[in-house]
Amino acid sequence: MTIKYLHEFLVEYLELDRGVQRLLRKKLEEMHRVALEAYPHQALTGAQFKGLFKLRVGDWRLVYKIADGEVLFVTLGHRSEIYQ
């Protein structure tokens, strides 16, 4: 499995504080190291989130989907705003 990032995800990532970027980068690197098939994927609930998963990093949520043997990170945001 490969990991890819949408442009929107990267733009939001680069707008974050350096400390938050470092925290998120550490979690993403951990996800790269672990076999993705064995990684615990947490599905989002609700009709508007069908097929999407979340990765929790402190107060931040990274939203992604799995398709065709790849993990595609769609967006990210603070937990108070991401689900609206």
C-alpha positions, 0 to 999 in steps of 0.5 A: 500500500502506498500513501498519497496526499491531496493538494488540499491536505498539503495546503492545510498542513503547511498553514499549521504551526511548526510544532503541530506540523512536527507532531503530525509528521511523526504520526505519519512517519509511524503510519509509513513504518507500520504495515498499513494492512495491520494499522488500526483504521478508525472509520468515520460515522455518518452518511456524509463520511461514508468510506472515510477514516480518521487518524487522531493526533492530539486535537487534530484529525487527519481524514483519509480514504483507502482505495485501490491499494493506497491510502489517500489523505483528503483533509485535516483539521482541529477536532472542533471544526473538522466534522462540520 
